[in-house]
Amino acid sequence: MLVGEKSLLDLISTGAPLAYVLDMLCSALNLQMGNVVSLVLLSDDEEHATLTIAQSAAHFGLSVFRCVAIVSPSEELLGTLEVYCCFPGTPTPSEDKLIERTAHLAALAIQGHIHERDSGSLSYHRNGAMGRSSPRGPLFKN
């Protein structure tokens, strides 16, 4: 189980901004594993960003540790979870489970975001942050 997973699930279920949730997921994974840097690339950003990120990581002496597809239950590619490390190697079985769990949680967050966006229940606030609207007003207030 990922450290702080209950809090992360709460963020996902309350419709917190996707970028924030994905950042928190990666931060939790980085903290729990140690000596890694992780990031999520959404499928629409992937083609351009993957090469640039890999080149930048190599420039700073980081090696690809693990790359996992983030997929929906219907096997639609939603993005990738990339994990970089200072030392070349492969994850242990327990690290691999943490990475897979993080990818699963990222899939939940991305799917929730897509569902809310497509259903029109997201509203933009003055500062540009997104939140879910309800009959009583926005969930996230400025």
N, CA, C and O atoms as a GROMACS GRO file, in nm:
protein
  568
    1MET      N    1   0.084  -0.118   0.000
    1MET     CA    2   0.000   0.000   0.000
    1MET      C    3   0.088   0.124   0.000
    1MET      O    4   0.192   0.127   0.066
    2LEU      N    5   0.047   0.224  -0.072
    2LEU     CA    6   0.121   0.348  -0.082
    2LEU      C    7   0.098   0.432   0.043
    2LEU      O    8  -0.014   0.442   0.092
    3VAL      N    9   0.204   0.493   0.094
    3VAL     CA   10   0.193   0.580   0.211
    3VAL      C   11   0.093   0.691   0.182
    3VAL      O   12   0.100   0.755   0.077
    4GLY      N   13   0.000   0.714   0.273
    4GLY     CA   14  -0.099   0.819   0.256
    4GLY      C   15  -0.207   0.785   0.155
    4GLY      O   16  -0.274   0.875   0.104
    5GLU      N   17  -0.224   0.657   0.125
    5GLU     CA   18  -0.319   0.618   0.021
    5GLU      C   19  -0.462   0.662   0.052
    5GLU      O   20  -0.536   0.700  -0.039
    6LYS      N   21  -0.502   0.656   0.177
    6LYS     CA   22  -0.638   0.698   0.212
    6LYS      C   23  -0.659   0.846   0.178
    6LYS      O   24  -0.763   0.883   0.122
    7SER      N   25  -0.562   0.928   0.210
    7SER     CA   26  -0.572   1.071   0.177
    7SER      C   27  -0.574   1.092   0.026
    7SER      O   28  -0.646   1.178  -0.024
    8LEU      N   29  -0.494   1.014  -0.045
    8LEU     CA   30  -0.491   1.024  -0.190
    8LEU      C   31  -0.626   0.984  -0.250
    8LEU      O   32  -0.675   1.049  -0.343
    9LEU      N   33  -0.686   0.877  -0.198
    9LEU     CA   34  -0.817   0.835  -0.246
    9LEU      C   35  -0.923   0.940  -0.215
    9LEU      O   36  -1.015   0.961  -0.294
   10ASP      N   37  -0.911   1.006  -0.100
   10ASP     CA   38  -1.003   1.115  -0.067
   10ASP      C   39  -0.991   1.229  -0.168
   10ASP      O   40  -1.092   1.285  -0.210
   11LEU      N   41  -0.868   1.263  -0.206
   11LEU     CA   42  -0.848   1.369  -0.306
   11LEU      C   43  -0.913   1.330  -0.438
   11LEU      O   44  -0.979   1.412  -0.502
   12ILE      N   45  -0.895   1.206  -0.479
   12ILE     CA   46  -0.953   1.159  -0.605
   12ILE      C   47  -1.105   1.163  -0.599
   12ILE      O   48  -1.170   1.210  -0.692
   13SER      N   49  -1.162   1.115  -0.489
   13SER     CA   50  -1.308   1.106  -0.479
   13SER      C   51  -1.376   1.241  -0.465
   13SER      O   52  -1.493   1.255  -0.499
   14THR      N   53  -1.304   1.341  -0.415
   14THR     CA   54  -1.366   1.473  -0.400
   14THR      C   55  -1.345   1.561  -0.522
   14THR      O   56  -1.391   1.675  -0.524
   15GLY      N   57  -1.276   1.509  -0.623
   15GLY     CA   58  -1.259   1.587  -0.746
   15GLY      C   59  -1.152   1.693  -0.738
   15GLY      O   60  -1.162   1.796  -0.804
   16ALA      N   61  -1.048   1.670  -0.658
   16ALA     CA   62  -0.937   1.765  -0.652
   16ALA      C   63  -0.876   1.779  -0.791
   16ALA      O   64  -0.885   1.686  -0.872
   17PRO      N   65  -0.813   1.892  -0.821
   17PRO     CA   66  -0.754   1.911  -0.954
   17PRO      C   67  -0.658   1.798  -0.990
   17PRO      O   68  -0.577   1.755  -0.908
   18LEU      N   69  -0.668   1.751  -1.113
   18LEU     CA   70  -0.592   1.636  -1.159
   18LEU      C   71  -0.442   1.656  -1.140
   18LEU      O   72  -0.373   1.566  -1.091
   19ALA      N   73  -0.389   1.770  -1.179
   19ALA     CA   74  -0.245   1.794  -1.168
   19ALA      C   75  -0.199   1.781  -1.023
   19ALA      O   76  -0.092   1.726  -0.996
   20TYR      N   77  -0.279   1.830  -0.931
   20TYR     CA   78  -0.246   1.822  -0.789
   20TYR      C   79  -0.245   1.676  -0.742
   20TYR      O   80  -0.153   1.635  -0.671
   21VAL      N   81  -0.346   1.600  -0.780
   21VAL     CA   82  -0.355   1.460  -0.738
   21VAL      C   83  -0.237   1.380  -0.794
   21VAL      O   84  -0.175   1.302  -0.721
   22LEU      N   85  -0.206   1.399  -0.922
   22LEU     CA   86  -0.094   1.326  -0.981
   22LEU      C   87   0.038   1.364  -0.917
   22LEU      O   88   0.125   1.279  -0.897
   23ASP      N   89   0.054   1.491  -0.884
   23ASP     CA   90   0.176   1.536  -0.814
   23ASP      C   91   0.186   1.470  -0.677
   23ASP      O   92   0.295   1.427  -0.637
   24MET      N   93   0.076   1.463  -0.605
   24MET     CA   94   0.076   1.401  -0.473
   24MET      C   95   0.105   1.250  -0.482
   24MET      O   96   0.175   1.195  -0.397
   25LEU      N   97   0.051   1.185  -0.585
   25LEU     CA   98   0.080   1.042  -0.605
   25LEU      C   99   0.229   1.020  -0.629
   25LEU      O  100   0.290   0.932  -0.567
   26CYS      N  101   0.288   1.099  -0.717
   26CYS     CA  102   0.431   1.086  -0.746
   26CYS      C  103   0.514   1.119  -0.623
   26CYS      O  104   0.613   1.051  -0.596
   27SER      N  105   0.477   1.220  -0.549
   27SER     CA  106   0.551   1.256  -0.427
   27SER      C  107   0.547   1.143  -0.326
   27SER      O  108   0.648   1.113  -0.262
   28ALA      N  109   0.432   1.080  -0.310
   28ALA     CA  110   0.419   0.968  -0.215
   28ALA      C  111   0.507   0.851  -0.259
   28ALA      O  112   0.573   0.790  -0.176
   29LEU      N  113   0.507   0.821  -0.388
   29LEU     CA  114   0.590   0.712  -0.439
   29LEU      C  115   0.738   0.744  -0.420
   29LEU      O  116   0.815   0.659  -0.375
   30ASN      N  117   0.778   0.866  -0.455
   30ASN     CA  118   0.918   0.907  -0.440
   30ASN      C  119   0.964   0.896  -0.295
   30ASN      O  120   1.073   0.847  -0.267
   31LEU      N  121   0.880   0.941  -0.205
   31LEU     CA  122   0.914   0.938  -0.063
   31LEU      C  123   0.924   0.795  -0.011
   31LEU      O  124   1.018   0.762   0.061
   32GLN      N  125   0.830   0.711  -0.049
   32GLN     CA  126   0.828   0.574   0.002
   32GLN      C  127   0.943   0.491  -0.055
   32GLN      O  128   1.002   0.409   0.016
   33MET      N  129   0.976   0.511  -0.182
   33MET     CA  130   1.083   0.432  -0.243
   33MET      C  131   1.221   0.491  -0.215
   33MET      O  132   1.317   0.416  -0.196
   34GLY      N  133   1.232   0.622  -0.212
   34GLY     CA  134   1.360   0.687  -0.191
   34GLY      C  135   1.448   0.679  -0.314
   34GLY      O  136   1.444   0.581  -0.388
   35ASN      N  137   1.527   0.782  -0.337
   35ASN     CA  138   1.622   0.790  -0.449
   35ASN      C  139   1.560   0.771  -0.586
   35ASN      O  140   1.626   0.722  -0.678
   36VAL      N  141   1.435   0.809  -0.602
   36VAL     CA  142   1.370   0.804  -0.733
   36VAL      C  143   1.298   0.936  -0.759
   36VAL      O  144   1.266   1.012  -0.668
   37VAL      N  145   1.274   0.959  -0.886
   37VAL     CA  146   1.193   1.072  -0.930
   37VAL      C  147   1.089   1.014  -1.024
   37VAL      O  148   1.124   0.948  -1.122
   38SER      N  149   0.962   1.038  -0.996
   38SER     CA  150   0.856   0.984  -1.082
   38SER      C  151   0.772   1.095  -1.139
   38SER      O  152   0.764   1.205  -1.084
   39LEU      N  153   0.708   1.065  -1.250
   39LEU     CA  154   0.617   1.160  -1.312
   39LEU      C  155   0.514   1.085  -1.394
   39LEU      O  156   0.535   0.972  -1.435
   40VAL      N  157   0.402   1.152  -1.416
   40VAL     CA  158   0.294   1.097  -1.497
   40VAL      C  159   0.284   1.181  -1.623
   40VAL      O  160   0.276   1.304  -1.617
   41LEU      N  161   0.284   1.113  -1.736
   41LEU     CA  162   0.259   1.178  -1.864
   41LEU      C  163   0.123   1.133  -1.913
   41LEU      O  164   0.098   1.013  -1.925
   42LEU      N  165   0.035   1.228  -1.941
   42LEU     CA  166  -0.096   1.193  -1.995
   42LEU      C  167  -0.080   1.154  -2.141
   42LEU      O  168   0.013   1.200  -2.208
   43SER      N  169  -0.168   1.070  -2.190
   43SER     CA  170  -0.152   1.014  -2.325
   43SER      C  171  -0.145   1.122  -2.432
   43SER      O  172  -0.075   1.102  -2.532
   44ASP      N  173  -0.213   1.233  -2.417
   44ASP     CA  174  -0.208   1.337  -2.519
   44ASP      C  175  -0.078   1.418  -2.514
   44ASP      O  176  -0.047   1.488  -2.610
   45ASP      N  177  -0.002   1.410  -2.405
   45ASP     CA  178   0.125   1.480  -2.393
   45ASP      C  179   0.243   1.391  -2.426
   45ASP      O  180   0.355   1.440  -2.445
   46GLU      N  181   0.220   1.262  -2.435
   46GLU     CA  182   0.327   1.164  -2.434
   46GLU      C  183   0.426   1.173  -2.548
   46GLU      O  184   0.546   1.172  -2.525
   47GLU      N  185   0.379   1.181  -2.671
   47GLU     CA  186   0.470   1.172  -2.784
   47GLU      C  187   0.579   1.276  -2.779
   47GLU      O  188   0.697   1.243  -2.796
   48HIS      N  189   0.544   1.399  -2.756
   48HIS     CA  190   0.642   1.508  -2.755
   48HIS      C  191   0.728   1.504  -2.629
   48HIS      O  192   0.849   1.524  -2.637
   49ALA      N  193   0.669   1.479  -2.517
   49ALA     CA  194   0.738   1.493  -2.389
   49ALA      C  195   0.831   1.377  -2.355
   49ALA      O  196   0.932   1.398  -2.288
   50THR      N  197   0.800   1.256  -2.398
   50THR     CA  198   0.878   1.140  -2.357
   50THR      C  199   1.025   1.153  -2.395
   50THR      O  200   1.112   1.130  -2.311
   51LEU      N  201   1.054   1.187  -2.517
   51LEU     CA  202   1.192   1.200  -2.561
   51LEU      C  203   1.262   1.313  -2.486
   51LEU      O  204   1.376   1.296  -2.443
   52THR      N  205   1.196   1.426  -2.472
   52THR     CA  206   1.254   1.540  -2.402
   52THR      C  207   1.285   1.506  -2.257
   52THR      O  208   1.392   1.541  -2.206
   53ILE      N  209   1.195   1.439  -2.189
   53ILE     CA  210   1.215   1.404  -2.048
   53ILE      C  211   1.328   1.303  -2.035
   53ILE      O  212   1.412   1.315  -1.946
   54ALA      N  213   1.330   1.202  -2.121
   54ALA     CA  214   1.436   1.102  -2.116
   54ALA      C  215   1.572   1.166  -2.139
   54ALA      O  216   1.669   1.130  -2.072
   55GLN      N  217   1.581   1.259  -2.232
   55GLN     CA  218   1.707   1.328  -2.258
   55GLN      C  219   1.747   1.413  -2.137
   55GLN      O  220   1.864   1.414  -2.099
   56SER      N  221   1.654   1.483  -2.079
   56SER     CA  222   1.683   1.565  -1.961
   56SER      C  223   1.726   1.480  -1.843
   56SER      O  224   1.819   1.515  -1.771
   57ALA      N  225   1.658   1.367  -1.824
   57ALA     CA  226   1.693   1.277  -1.714
   57ALA      C  227   1.836   1.225  -1.731
   57ALA      O  228   1.913   1.223  -1.635
   58ALA      N  229   1.870   1.185  -1.853
   58ALA     CA  230   2.005   1.134  -1.880
   58ALA      C  231   2.109   1.244  -1.857
   58ALA      O  232   2.218   1.217  -1.806
   59HIS      N  233   2.075   1.365  -1.894
   59HIS     CA  234   2.166   1.479  -1.874
   59HIS      C  235   2.201   1.497  -1.726
   59HIS      O  236   2.313   1.536  -1.693
   60PHE      N  237   2.107   1.468  -1.639
   60PHE     CA  238   2.128   1.482  -1.495
   60PHE      C  239   2.170   1.351  -1.428
   60PHE      O  240   2.172   1.341  -1.305
   61GLY      N  241   2.203   1.251  -1.509
   61GLY     CA  242   2.254   1.125  -1.455
   61GLY      C  243   2.147   1.030  -1.405
   61GLY      O  244   2.177   0.939  -1.328
   62LEU      N  245   2.023   1.050  -1.446
   62LEU     CA  246   1.916   0.961  -1.404
   62LEU      C  247   1.893   0.853  -1.509
   62LEU      O  248   1.905   0.879  -1.629
   63SER      N  249   1.861   0.735  -1.464
   63SER     CA  250   1.831   0.622  -1.553
   63SER      C  251   1.684   0.585  -1.538
   63SER      O  252   1.625   0.601  -1.431
   64VAL      N  253   1.626   0.535  -1.646
   64VAL     CA  254   1.489   0.485  -1.638
   64VAL      C  255   1.491   0.363  -1.546
   64VAL      O  256   1.564   0.267  -1.570
   65PHE      N  257   1.409   0.370  -1.442
   65PHE     CA  258   1.399   0.261  -1.345
   65PHE      C  259   1.282   0.171  -1.381
   65PHE      O  260   1.293   0.048  -1.377
   66ARG      N  261   1.169   0.234  -1.417
   66ARG     CA  262   1.048   0.159  -1.454
   66ARG      C  263   0.954   0.253  -1.526
   66ARG      O  264   0.942   0.370  -1.488
   67CYS      N  265   0.888   0.204  -1.627
   67CYS     CA  266   0.786   0.279  -1.700
   67CYS      C  267   0.664   0.190  -1.709
   67CYS      O  268   0.672   0.077  -1.757
   68VAL      N  269   0.549   0.240  -1.664
   68VAL     CA  270   0.427   0.161  -1.657
   68VAL      C  271   0.315   0.233  -1.731
   68VAL      O  272   0.295   0.353  -1.714
   69ALA      N  273   0.242   0.159  -1.812
   69ALA     CA  274   0.125   0.215  -1.879
   69ALA      C  275   0.014   0.236  -1.777
   69ALA      O  276  -0.010   0.151  -1.691
   70ILE      N  277  -0.053   0.348  -1.787
   70ILE     CA  278  -0.171   0.376  -1.705
   70ILE      C  279  -0.290   0.353  -1.796
   70ILE      O  280  -0.311   0.427  -1.893
   71VAL      N  281  -0.369   0.250  -1.765
   71VAL     CA  282  -0.478   0.212  -1.855
   71VAL      C  283  -0.611   0.209  -1.780
   71VAL      O  284  -0.617   0.188  -1.658
   72SER      N  285  -0.717   0.230  -1.856
   72SER     CA  286  -0.853   0.222  -1.803
   72SER      C  287  -0.894   0.075  -1.797
   72SER      O  288  -0.824  -0.010  -1.854
   73PRO      N  289  -1.005   0.043  -1.730
   73PRO     CA  290  -1.053  -0.096  -1.730
   73PRO      C  291  -1.080  -0.150  -1.870
   73PRO      O  292  -1.075  -0.271  -1.892
   74SER      N  293  -1.110  -0.060  -1.965
   74SER     CA  294  -1.133  -0.103  -2.103
   74SER      C  295  -1.004  -0.104  -2.186
   74SER      O  296  -1.007  -0.112  -2.308
   75GLU      N  297  -0.889  -0.096  -2.115
   75GLU     CA  298  -0.756  -0.102  -2.177
   75GLU      C  299  -0.721   0.019  -2.262
   75GLU      O  300  -0.633   0.011  -2.348
   76GLU      N  301  -0.789   0.133  -2.241
   76GLU     CA  302  -0.754   0.257  -2.310
   76GLU      C  303  -0.632   0.317  -2.241
   76GLU      O  304  -0.629   0.328  -2.118
   77LEU      N  305  -0.532   0.356  -2.320
   77LEU     CA  306  -0.413   0.417  -2.263
   77LEU      C  307  -0.446   0.558  -2.216
   77LEU      O  308  -0.487   0.643  -2.294
   78LEU      N  309  -0.426   0.582  -2.087
   78LEU     CA  310  -0.451   0.713  -2.029
   78LEU      C  311  -0.323   0.793  -2.011
   78LEU      O  312  -0.326   0.916  -2.008
   79GLY      N  313  -0.212   0.723  -2.001
   79GLY     CA  314  -0.083   0.788  -1.982
   79GLY      C  315   0.022   0.687  -1.940
   79GLY      O  316   0.001   0.566  -1.950
   80THR      N  317   0.134   0.737  -1.892
   80THR     CA  318   0.239   0.650  -1.839
   80THR      C  319   0.292   0.706  -1.708
   80THR      O  320   0.293   0.827  -1.686
   81LEU      N  321   0.335   0.617  -1.623
   81LEU     CA  322   0.405   0.652  -1.500
   81LEU      C  323   0.551   0.617  -1.524
   81LEU      O  324   0.584   0.501  -1.547
   82GLU      N  325   0.637   0.717  -1.519
   82GLU     CA  326   0.780   0.696  -1.540
   82GLU      C  327   0.852   0.718  -1.409
   82GLU      O  328   0.828   0.815  -1.338
   83VAL      N  329   0.942   0.626  -1.378
   83VAL     CA  330   1.020   0.634  -1.255
   83VAL      C  331   1.168   0.633  -1.295
   83VAL      O  332   1.214   0.542  -1.364
   84TYR      N  333   1.241   0.734  -1.250
   84TYR     CA  334   1.383   0.747  -1.279
   84TYR      C  335   1.462   0.732  -1.150
   84TYR      O  336   1.413   0.766  -1.042
   85CYS      N  337   1.584   0.682  -1.162
   85CYS     CA  338   1.668   0.657  -1.046
   85CYS      C  339   1.811   0.702  -1.075
   85CYS      O  340   1.852   0.711  -1.191
   86CYS      N  341   1.885   0.731  -0.969
   86CYS     CA  342   2.025   0.772  -0.982
   86CYS      C  343   2.115   0.656  -1.022
   86CYS      O  344   2.222   0.677  -1.080
   87PHE      N  345   2.073   0.536  -0.992
   87PHE     CA  346   2.154   0.418  -1.016
   87PHE      C  347   2.080   0.323  -1.110
   87PHE      O  348   1.963   0.294  -1.088
   88PRO      N  349   2.148   0.275  -1.215
   88PRO     CA  350   2.081   0.179  -1.305
   88PRO      C  351   2.040   0.054  -1.226
   88PRO      O  352   2.111   0.010  -1.136
   89GLY      N  353   1.927   0.001  -1.260
   89GLY     CA  354   1.880  -0.120  -1.193
   89GLY      C  355   1.735  -0.146  -1.226
   89GLY      O  356   1.675  -0.079  -1.310
   90THR      N  357   1.681  -0.243  -1.158
   90THR     CA  358   1.540  -0.278  -1.175
   90THR      C  359   1.474  -0.281  -1.038
   90THR      O  360   1.541  -0.305  -0.937
   91PRO      N  361   1.344  -0.257  -1.034
   91PRO     CA  362   1.274  -0.256  -0.905
   91PRO      C  363   1.268  -0.396  -0.842
   91PRO      O  364   1.263  -0.497  -0.911
   92THR      N  365   1.268  -0.397  -0.710
   92THR     CA  366   1.244  -0.521  -0.637
   92THR      C  367   1.096  -0.555  -0.653
   92THR      O  368   1.018  -0.470  -0.696
   93PRO      N  369   1.054  -0.677  -0.619
   93PRO     CA  370   0.912  -0.709  -0.627
   93PRO      C  371   0.823  -0.614  -0.545
   93PRO      O  372   0.714  -0.578  -0.589
   94SER      N  373   0.868  -0.573  -0.426
   94SER     CA  374   0.785  -0.482  -0.346
   94SER      C  375   0.781  -0.342  -0.408
   94SER      O  376   0.677  -0.275  -0.403
   95GLU      N  377   0.892  -0.296  -0.466
   95GLU     CA  378   0.892  -0.167  -0.535
   95GLU      C  379   0.804  -0.173  -0.658
   95GLU      O  380   0.732  -0.078  -0.689
   96ASP      N  381   0.809  -0.284  -0.729
   96ASP     CA  382   0.726  -0.301  -0.847
   96ASP      C  383   0.577  -0.294  -0.811
   96ASP      O  384   0.498  -0.235  -0.885
   97LYS      N  385   0.539  -0.354  -0.698
   97LYS     CA  386   0.400  -0.348  -0.652
   97LYS      C  387   0.359  -0.203  -0.620
   97LYS      O  388   0.248  -0.162  -0.652
   98LEU      N  389   0.449  -0.126  -0.557
   98LEU     CA  390   0.420   0.014  -0.527
   98LEU      C  391   0.401   0.095  -0.655
   98LEU      O  392   0.311   0.179  -0.665
   99ILE      N  393   0.486   0.069  -0.753
   99ILE     CA  394   0.476   0.141  -0.880
   99ILE      C  395   0.345   0.105  -0.949
   99ILE      O  396   0.276   0.193  -1.000
  100GLU      N  397   0.310  -0.022  -0.952
  100GLU     CA  398   0.184  -0.066  -1.013
  100GLU      C  399   0.064  -0.006  -0.940
  100GLU      O  400  -0.034   0.035  -1.003
  101ARG      N  401   0.071  -0.001  -0.807
  101ARG     CA  402  -0.038   0.057  -0.728
  101ARG      C  403  -0.052   0.206  -0.759
  101ARG      O  404  -0.164   0.256  -0.771
  102THR      N  405   0.059   0.275  -0.771
  102THR     CA  406   0.056   0.417  -0.804
  102THR      C  407  -0.006   0.438  -0.942
  102THR      O  408  -0.085   0.530  -0.961
  103ALA      N  409   0.029   0.353  -1.038
  103ALA     CA  410  -0.030   0.363  -1.172
  103ALA      C  411  -0.181   0.340  -1.167
  103ALA      O  412  -0.257   0.406  -1.237
  104HIS      N  413  -0.223   0.246  -1.083
  104HIS     CA  414  -0.368   0.219  -1.068
  104HIS      C  415  -0.440   0.341  -1.010
  104HIS      O  416  -0.547   0.378  -1.057
  105LEU      N  417  -0.382   0.401  -0.907
  105LEU     CA  418  -0.443   0.520  -0.847
  105LEU      C  419  -0.444   0.636  -0.946
  105LEU      O  420  -0.541   0.713  -0.950
  106ALA      N  421  -0.339   0.649  -1.026
  106ALA     CA  422  -0.335   0.753  -1.129
  106ALA      C  423  -0.447   0.730  -1.231
  106ALA      O  424  -0.510   0.825  -1.277
  107ALA      N  425  -0.471   0.603  -1.266
  107ALA     CA  426  -0.580   0.572  -1.359
  107ALA      C  427  -0.715   0.615  -1.302
  107ALA      O  428  -0.798   0.671  -1.373
  108LEU      N  429  -0.737   0.589  -1.173
  108LEU     CA  430  -0.862   0.633  -1.109
  108LEU      C  431  -0.878   0.784  -1.116
  108LEU      O  432  -0.986   0.835  -1.147
  109ALA      N  433  -0.770   0.855  -1.088
  109ALA     CA  434  -0.775   1.002  -1.090
  109ALA      C  435  -0.802   1.054  -1.230
  109ALA      O  436  -0.885   1.143  -1.249
  110ILE      N  437  -0.733   1.000  -1.329
  110ILE     CA  438  -0.751   1.045  -1.467
  110ILE      C  439  -0.891   1.013  -1.517
  110ILE      O  440  -0.955   1.096  -1.581
  111GLN      N  441  -0.940   0.893  -1.488
  111GLN     CA  442  -1.075   0.854  -1.529
  111GLN      C  443  -1.179   0.945  -1.464
  111GLN      O  444  -1.274   0.987  -1.530
  112GLY      N  445  -1.162   0.975  -1.336
  112GLY     CA  446  -1.256   1.065  -1.269
  112GLY      C  447  -1.257   1.202  -1.332
  112GLY      O  448  -1.362   1.262  -1.350
  113HIS      N  449  -1.139   1.251  -1.366
  113HIS     CA  450  -1.127   1.381  -1.431
  113HIS      C  451  -1.197   1.381  -1.567
  113HIS      O  452  -1.270   1.474  -1.601
  114ILE      N  453  -1.173   1.276  -1.645
  114ILE     CA  454  -1.235   1.265  -1.778
  114ILE      C  455  -1.387   1.257  -1.765
  114ILE      O  456  -1.460   1.321  -1.840
  115HIS      N  457  -1.433   1.177  -1.669
  115HIS     CA  458  -1.578   1.162  -1.649
  115HIS      C  459  -1.642   1.296  -1.613
  115HIS      O  460  -1.745   1.333  -1.668
  116GLU      N  461  -1.581   1.367  -1.520
  116GLU     CA  462  -1.638   1.495  -1.478
  116GLU      C  463  -1.630   1.598  -1.590
  116GLU      O  464  -1.723   1.677  -1.609
  117ARG      N  465  -1.520   1.598  -1.663
  117ARG     CA  466  -1.507   1.692  -1.776
  117ARG      C  467  -1.613   1.663  -1.881
  117ARG      O  468  -1.678   1.756  -1.931
  118ASP      N  469  -1.632   1.535  -1.914
  118ASP     CA  470  -1.728   1.498  -2.017
  118ASP      C  471  -1.873   1.517  -1.973
  118ASP      O  472  -1.961   1.540  -2.056
  119SER      N  473  -1.897   1.507  -1.843
  119SER     CA  474  -2.034   1.526  -1.795
  119SER      C  475  -2.066   1.673  -1.770
  119SER      O  476  -2.179   1.709  -1.737
  120GLY      N  477  -1.964   1.758  -1.785
  120GLY     CA  478  -1.987   1.902  -1.770
  120GLY      C  479  -1.999   1.948  -1.628
  120GLY      O  480  -2.049   2.058  -1.603
  121SER      N  481  -1.954   1.866  -1.531
  121SER     CA  482  -1.970   1.908  -1.392
  121SER      C  483  -1.850   1.982  -1.337
  121SER      O  484  -1.847   2.016  -1.218
  122LEU      N  485  -1.750   2.009  -1.422
  122LEU     CA  486  -1.637   2.089  -1.375
  122LEU      C  487  -1.665   2.235  -1.404
  122LEU      O  488  -1.719   2.268  -1.510
  123SER      N  489  -1.629   2.320  -1.315
  123SER     CA  490  -1.644   2.463  -1.338
  123SER      C  491  -1.510   2.530  -1.312
  123SER      O  492  -1.433   2.486  -1.227
  124TYR      N  493  -1.484   2.637  -1.384
  124TYR     CA  494  -1.361   2.712  -1.364
  124TYR      C  495  -1.389   2.827  -1.271
  124TYR      O  496  -1.492   2.894  -1.279
  125HIS      N  497  -1.294   2.850  -1.182
  125HIS     CA  498  -1.307   2.959  -1.086
  125HIS      C  499  -1.218   3.074  -1.128
  125HIS      O  500  -1.140   3.061  -1.222
  126ARG      N  501  -1.229   3.186  -1.061
  126ARG     CA  502  -1.155   3.306  -1.098
  126ARG      C  503  -1.006   3.282  -1.111
  126ARG      O  504  -0.944   3.339  -1.201
  127ASN      N  505  -0.946   3.202  -1.026
  127ASN     CA  506  -0.802   3.182  -1.031
  127ASN      C  507  -0.762   3.073  -1.130
  127ASN      O  508  -0.644   3.040  -1.138
  128GLY      N  509  -0.855   3.018  -1.205
  128GLY     CA  510  -0.824   2.919  -1.306
  128GLY      C  511  -0.824   2.776  -1.255
  128GLY      O  512  -0.812   2.682  -1.334
  129ALA      N  513  -0.838   2.757  -1.125
  129ALA     CA  514  -0.842   2.621  -1.070
  129ALA      C  515  -0.976   2.558  -1.102
  129ALA      O  516  -1.078   2.626  -1.114
  130MET      N  517  -0.974   2.427  -1.116
  130MET     CA  518  -1.098   2.356  -1.144
  130MET      C  519  -1.152   2.295  -1.016
  130MET      O  520  -1.076   2.253  -0.929
  131GLY      N  521  -1.281   2.291  -1.006
  131GLY     CA  522  -1.347   2.225  -0.895
  131GLY      C  523  -1.480   2.173  -0.940
  131GLY      O  524  -1.530   2.211  -1.047
  132ARG      N  525  -1.539   2.087  -0.862
  132ARG     CA  526  -1.667   2.029  -0.899
  132ARG      C  527  -1.778   2.118  -0.848
  132ARG      O  528  -1.776   2.164  -0.734
  133SER      N  529  -1.876   2.144  -0.934
  133SER     CA  530  -1.991   2.223  -0.893
  133SER      C  531  -2.095   2.134  -0.828
  133SER      O  532  -2.109   2.017  -0.863
  134SER      N  533  -2.164   2.190  -0.736
  134SER     CA  534  -2.275   2.119  -0.674
  134SER      C  535  -2.389   2.218  -0.661
  134SER      O  536  -2.370   2.337  -0.685
  135PRO      N  537  -2.508   2.171  -0.623
  135PRO     CA  538  -2.620   2.264  -0.608
  135PRO      C  539  -2.589   2.376  -0.509
  135PRO      O  540  -2.647   2.485  -0.519
  136ARG      N  541  -2.500   2.352  -0.415
  136ARG     CA  542  -2.467   2.455  -0.318
  136ARG      C  543  -2.350   2.541  -0.360
  136ARG      O  544  -2.312   2.632  -0.286
  137GLY      N  545  -2.292   2.517  -0.477
  137GLY     CA  546  -2.179   2.595  -0.523
  137GLY      C  547  -2.057   2.507  -0.540
  137GLY      O  548  -2.064   2.385  -0.522
  138PRO      N  549  -1.945   2.568  -0.575
  138PRO     CA  550  -1.824   2.491  -0.603
  138PRO      C  551  -1.770   2.422  -0.477
  138PRO      O  552  -1.780   2.474  -0.366
  139LEU      N  553  -1.712   2.306  -0.500
  139LEU     CA  554  -1.652   2.231  -0.390
  139LEU      C  555  -1.526   2.299  -0.343
  139LEU      O  556  -1.499   2.305  -0.223
  140PHE      N  557  -1.447   2.352  -0.436
  140PHE     CA  558  -1.324   2.420  -0.402
  140PHE      C  559  -1.348   2.569  -0.417
  140PHE      O  560  -1.379   2.618  -0.525
  141LYS      N  561  -1.334   2.641  -0.308
  141LYS     CA  562  -1.358   2.784  -0.310
  141LYS      C  563  -1.226   2.858  -0.311
  141LYS      O  564  -1.125   2.808  -0.261
  142ASN      N  565  -1.228   2.977  -0.368
  142ASN     CA  566  -1.106   3.061  -0.371
  142ASN      C  567  -1.081   3.123  -0.236
  142ASN      O  568  -0.984   3.196  -0.219
   0.00000   0.00000   0.00000
